[in-house]
Amino acid sequence: MRAWAVVLIAAFTLGVAPRPPEPPAIPDAVTHHAIVLGGRTYAYTARAGTITLRDQEHRPTCRMFYVAYTLDGANPNTRPVTFLYNGGPGSSTMWLHMGSIGPKRIVTNSNGTETAGPPYRIVDNPYSLLDRTDLVFVDMPDSGFGRIIGVGKPKDFFGVDKDVQAFGQFIERYVTAFRRWNSPKFLFGESYGTTRSAALAAYLESGGITVNGVVLQSTILSFALDWEFEPTGIGGGDWLFVLYLPTEAATAWYHHAVSYRGSLQSFAAAAEHFASTEYLDALAQGAALPASSYDDVVAKLHYYTGLSEQYIRNSNLRIPYWRFETELLRERGKIVGRLDSRYWTFALDRTSEMPEWDPTDAAIDAPFTTAVNEYLRQDLHYNTPLLYRSSVYNIIARNGGWDWKHNGSEVTNVAVDLAQAMTYNKNLRVFSANGYYDFATPFYATVYTLNHLNLAPAIQSHITYGFYPSGHMIYLNVPSLARYHADLERWYSRVLSVR
C-alpha cells in the first residue's frame, strides 16, 4: 500500500482531517553550457526545477517553477545572484527570461513590427548579464510549470501581500538549498514585478536578508496614479493627464505626427516641463481657466500630441491614453500599442475610442510562448506533461480576482515600502529603467513617484535612471537592450563596490 494511502486511512480512523498528499515532484533538469560575452567564454550550469513552499505546519502549498543560471567555478560567497520576475499580476516570467539578459533570447523584429511566423530563432544572447551575476528567473505561483498543491489555495497567493510572502519564502529556500546566504543579492522586476520588488525588499530585510540592489523596469508603485483607480479626471483627478502627456508626445514624435523633428530626448523633456508647469496649472484651475489661457494650452497640446485642436477642445484638454492610441493615427486607419506605442495595427472599428487589443501583444505573444516551450523542453530537457502557463489571469479571475489590499489600503502603494527599505538599509541601490513609448507604466509617472519618496538627500542619490527609445519591454528594441545592458553592467559594478 502506498504511504500516502496509509496516512489517509490513519487520519480518518483518528477522526482528523486528512492531509492532502504531496504529488511527486518532477526532477530538476541540470544541463551545462558555455557562452561568449565581451570576447570571453563563460561556462555555466542551467537548472530548471521547482521549489516547494510550505505553511507553518510544514504542509506543501505550492511549487514555484524557476530556471537558474550559475557560473561554473565561482565562489558563492562573492558571486552575486539576481532574482528576476515579470508582473501582471498573473504573468509568468517568460518575457524577461527569453528576451532580456538571460543567456538565450528569442529573435524578434526590433523596429516595432511583427515577426514572421515559426520557425523562430533562439540564439545566444550577447547582452546577458551572466558575466556579472548569476540569474534566477522565477515564475509566480501557479504559472509556468509551477502549481498550487497540497493545502494551498488560490487565495493564499493571489494578492499583494500573499504574493510577496510566496516570493520571500522562495528566495529563502533557494539561498538555503544552494548555499547562497552570503551572496550579494539583487531583485529585478518588470511592471507589477516592480511593485513586488519594492514590497519584497522591505519584507526580506525585515527577515534578515539584505538586498544589495533593486532593478525596477517599467515601474508602478503607487496605483493611485493608475487609470484603473482614477479614470475620468472628473472632480479634479488630473494628475494622470499630466504624467501621461510626455509618453503621448514621445509617441507622436515617433509616428511623425508632430512638426518637431529634433531629438526624442529634447522633445520629451520639453513635454515634461510643459506638463508640470503650464498644463498642470491650467488643469488645476478647471472652469476658472481664462479663455485666452485655454486657447494657449490647446495650441501647445496640439504641438506636443499631434491631435487636432478641435479634438483637444472636445476633450476639455484631457486625453486618456487609450483615446490617444485610437485617435493619433485614426485618419490612417491605425491604432498604436499600449505596452509599446511603436507597434500599430489596423483598426477594425475606425470610430472606436478604445483599442480592441494591444498591437504589442499581437506581435510578441506567439514568438515568446513558442520560444519558452521549445527552449525549456528541448534545450534544457525539462520533461513534464504539464502545460507551461504563460499567464494565470483567467485562474485569478475565477478565484475572486487579485487582492489589492496593502498596508490597510485598497489602493496599493508600495512606494512607502521602497522608502522604508532604502532608509533601513542605507547601502541599498535602485536602478529605474524606463521606455519612452510605454503607456502601461509611463516614465514620467515613475520619475514623479521616485521623487516623492521623502528620502534624505543622501539616500535619494542612490536612485539611478535609464531612459530608452523602447516601450514597456525595453529589450524588444535591440539597440535599447544594448544600452540597457551597458548601463546595468556599470551599475552592478558600482553597487558591488559599496562597502
TATADA-V199434 format. One line per field, one symbol per residue. ss: DSSP state (H for helix, E for strand, - for the rest). burial: 1 if it has 24 or more other C-alpha atoms within 12 Angstrom, else 0. Layout:
ss->???
burial->???
This chain:
ss->--HHHHHHHHHHHH--------------EEEEEEEEE--EEEEEEEEEEEEEEE-----EEEEEEEEEEEE---------EEEEE-----E--HHHHHH----EEE---------------EEE---------EEEEE-----E--EE-----HHH--EHHHHHHHHHHHHHHHHHH-------EEEEEEEHHHHHHHHHHHHHHH------EEEEEEE--EHHH-------------HHHHHHHHHHHHHHHH---------HHHHHHHHHHHHHHHHHHHHHHHHH--HHHHHHHHHHHHHHH---HHHHHH------HHHHHHH--HHH-EEE-------EEE------------HHHHHHHHHHHHHHHHHHHHH---------E-E-HHHHHH----E--E--E---E-HHHHHHHHHH----EEEEEEE-------HHHHHHHH------HHHH--EEEEEE-----HHH-HHHHHHHHHHHHHHHHHHH---
burial->0000000000000000001001001000101000101000010111111111110000011111111111100000001111111111111111111111111111111111111000011101111111111111111111111111111111111111111111111111011000011011111111111111111111111000111111111111111111100000100001111111111111111110110100011011111101110111011100000000010011011111111110010001111111111111110001111111111111100000011111111111111111111111000101110001111110110000011101000011111111111111111111111111111111111111110010100011011111111111111111011111101110110011000
